[in-house]
Amino acid sequence: MVALIFGANGQDGYYLDGLLRAKGIEVVGVSRSGNWAHGDVSNFADVEALVRTHTPDYIFHLAANSTTRHDVLFENHATISTGAFNVLEAVRQHAPACKVFLSGSGLQFKNVGLPIKETDEFEASSPYSVSRIQSVYAARYYRSLGVRAYVGYFFNHESPRRPERHMSKKIACAALRIGNGSTEQIEIGDITVKKEWAFAGDIVAGIWALVQQDNIFEATIGSGLAYSIEDWLVACFAIAGKRWQDHVTIKSGFKAEYDTLVSDPSTLISLGWKPEVSFSSLAKMMMQ
């Protein structure tokens, strides 16, 4: 069996690559950079050539610039929306038995602070969410043409492979340095914001559980547990043996995108999947 991973350079691509190889699946990682097969998911000629060459059993489209900023709207549209159409059309033409997975996001739903399920209402709150929503409708359309297209809606998930520009890694790295004697201060916007802190390895196991289904094609993939940024500060600085209050400055006037973002993963849990890594275990992992 063969799997293509678009976005192999990212955190999720790394853990998915390991999971698939452990199952004996040949993996072709695809990226515009890094030590992977070169390819741009927004270029149909690239995608078509890869699908024709490898006739994969699975394709996972994970590529995206995971930001809601307006200034990357064209990049996100090309990668997420056009990329989804490219993959789906190439599969329809050249590998109709292939299963296709498209990554979605909790940020594409209307968020009223309650747990979000895959059947909840979408909301076009940013260019990023617009691109995600369009890719879902592309998947639904291609399912009507016989393509087995799956969508997993991701909520916040972390791992040691996060770059330090992500809040989880920023705090973990700073706490580690401070525990080793640094006197630095870190600035954070709103520490009351609550989100999920799942482990990326658990999330990709959820992807695998979803694409094994014959009748369920969309599901939220998350822990269903919300913790605040302050909770993460407490966990990381406790490991470092320091008080976070002595090293954190709160940015005045900062407005967060949301107060709470949490999933209802009951559909996937009903299929036998569940996250294994706890919040405290993830903090320890990120601090190593």
N, C-alpha and C positions, 0 to 999 in steps of 0.2 A: 504494500500500500504506500501511497505517496501523498504528502500534504504540502501545499504552498502556504507560506505565511508572509503576507504583506505587512510591513511594519515590524520585521524581525529584530530590528535594532533596539526596540523599546523594551521596557520592563516586562510587559505581558508577553511579548514575543520570546523573550529569554526563557520564561518559565513554561510557556506552551511548548517551545522547542524541546525542553527537557522531558516534559510529560509524554509527548508523542514518540520521541526516541525510545523512552522506557517501554513503550508499548510495541516496539519493533517497527514503527512507521518511518519510512524515509522522509526526511524533511528538507525542503528547499526553501531556505529563508530568502526573502526578497527585500531589498532596500536600495535607496539612492546612494547610500554610503555604507562603509563598514565592509567586513569580510563576508559578504553574502552575494547571492546572485544579483546582478545589477538590474534594476527595473523600477519604473515609475508607475504606480497604480493609476495615476491620472492620465496616462498615455495608453490608449487602446491597443496600439501596435505592440507595445511592450507586454501588456497583459495577455493579448491573444497569442503571441509567440511563446510565452511561458506555459500557457494552458495547452497549446498544441504540442509542445515539446514533451511535457511531463504527464499529460492526461491524468491529472491528480484525482484522488478519491475524496480529498478534502481541500477546501481553500478557506483560509482565515484572513479576513480583512481587518487588521488592527491599526492600520496607519492613520495618523491624525496629529495635528498640533492641538494638544488638549488645553485650549484656552478659549474663553468666551470673548476675548478682545475684538473690537470691531476692525482693527487694522489688519487682521489676518483672515478676513472674510473670504477673499478670493482663494487663498491657499487651502482653507478648510473646505470650501465648496469643491475645489478641484480634487482634493485628496479623498474626502468623505463621500460626497454626492456623486461626482463623476466617476470616482474610483469604484463605487458600488455598481454603477451601471456597466462599467467596463468589465468587471469581474463576472457579473451576472450574464451579460451578453456573450462573453467568451465561453462561459460554461454552456449556455444554451446551444451555441453553435458547435462546440468541439468536445465537450465532456459532459453530456447530459445526465450521467449517473453521479456526478460529483455533488457532494454536499458543500454548501457555501455558508460560512458564518460571517455576519457583519456585526461589528461592535456598535452598540448604542450607548446612551448615557442617561443617568437620572436627571440630568440638567435639561432634557428635552420635554419633560413633563410639567404640567401645572403643579406648583408646589405650595401647598397650604400648611405645611409643617407636619402633615400626617405621613405614615408609611406609604410609599408609592409602589403600585403594582403595575405589571405590564399592560393591563387593560385600562389604566387611567388615561385621562385626557392629556394630549400634547399641548405645549404652549411654546410659541415662537418668540422666546424672550431674548435671543441673541443670534448673531449670524451662525455661531456654532450649533445652536439648537435647530436652526432652520436646516442646516446641512444634514444633521442627524435625522430629522423628521423626514426629509426627502429620501434618504437612503432606506428608511423603513418602508415607505410607500413603493419604492423600487423593488424591494424584496417581495412585498405582497403582490405586486403586479407579476413578477417573474414566477412566483408560485403558481399563478393562474396559467402560466405557460409550461408548467411541469418541472421547473427548477426547484430543488429542495433548498430553500433559502431560510436560514435561521437568523434571529436577532437576539442578542443578549444585552440587556441594559445594565451597564456597569455603574456602580456607585463607588465612592472613594475607596481605593485600595492601595496599599503601600508595600514596600520591600526595601532591603538595603541597596537595591539598584536604582532607587530614586536619585536624581541629581539634587544638589543642595538648594536649588531654587524652589523646590517643593517644601511646604511648611513642615511636613513630618520629618524630613531629613535635615532641614535647617535647624530645627529644635534639637534633634537627636545629636547632630554633630557638635552644635554649640555646647550642649550639656556635657558631652564627652570631653571636649577641650577644657571646659570650666572645671570639670572633675579632676583634670590633670594639671590644674593650676592657672588657667587663663582667667583674666579679670574682665573679659569683654562683656558688653551689653548687646542684647539683640532687641530689635524693634518689631512689634507684632501689632496688627490692626485691631481685631476684636476677638478676645479669647473666649467669649461666650458662645461662639458659633459651634453648632453640633453637627457632626457628620459621621460617616462610618470610617473605621480604621481597620478594614479587612486586610488579609495578606494576599498578595498577588498570586501566589501559588495556589491558594484555595480558589480564587476566582477563575483561573484557567481550568481547574478541575471541574468547575461549574460549566464552563464552555463545553468541555468534553461530554459531560452528562447531558447537556441539551442536544448536542448534535447526534446523540445516539437515539433520539426519539423519532418516531414515524408520524406522530399526530400532533405534537406540540412544537411550535416553531418560534415562539417568542417567550422570553421570561426575564424577569429582573434577576440579576446575579449580585447578591450582596449579603452582608451579615445580618441585616435587620436590627443592628444595635448601634445607637448613636452615642458618641462621646464628644465632649467639648474640647476645644484647643487647650483650655486650662487643664483638663484631665490628662492630656498628652504631656503638657509641661510638668505636671506633678509626677507622672510615671517616669519620664526620662531623667528629671533632676533627682528623684529619689534614688535611682540607680547610680547616679553620679555622686550621691551623698551631699547634695547642695540644695539650697533654697532657691526656687526659681524666681521668687519675688526680688531677690538681690541682683538679678541679671537680666530682667526683662523690662523694657519700656513700652508702654501702650501708646500707639500712634493716635494722636487726637484727630477727630473729624473723619475717621475711617468709616466707610459704609460697606458692609459685607453684602454679597449677592443674595444671601439667604440666611435665615436664623437656624434652620434645621434642614438637613437633606438625608433622608433615611429610606431604605427599601422595605418592601414586603416580599421576601423571597419564598413565600409559601409554595408557589408552583414548583420551583426547582427542588425544594426540600421534600415535597411529596414524591419526587422521583428518586429519592434516596441520597441526594447530595446534601452535605452540610459543611460549613467552614470548620476547620480544625484548629487554627492558630488563634489564640485569645488576644485581647487587647494588650494585656501585660506581657505576654510572650512576644508579641510583635515589637513592643518597646525594647525588650532585651535584645531581640534580633537586630534592630536598627542601631543599637548602641555598641554592637560588637565591631 
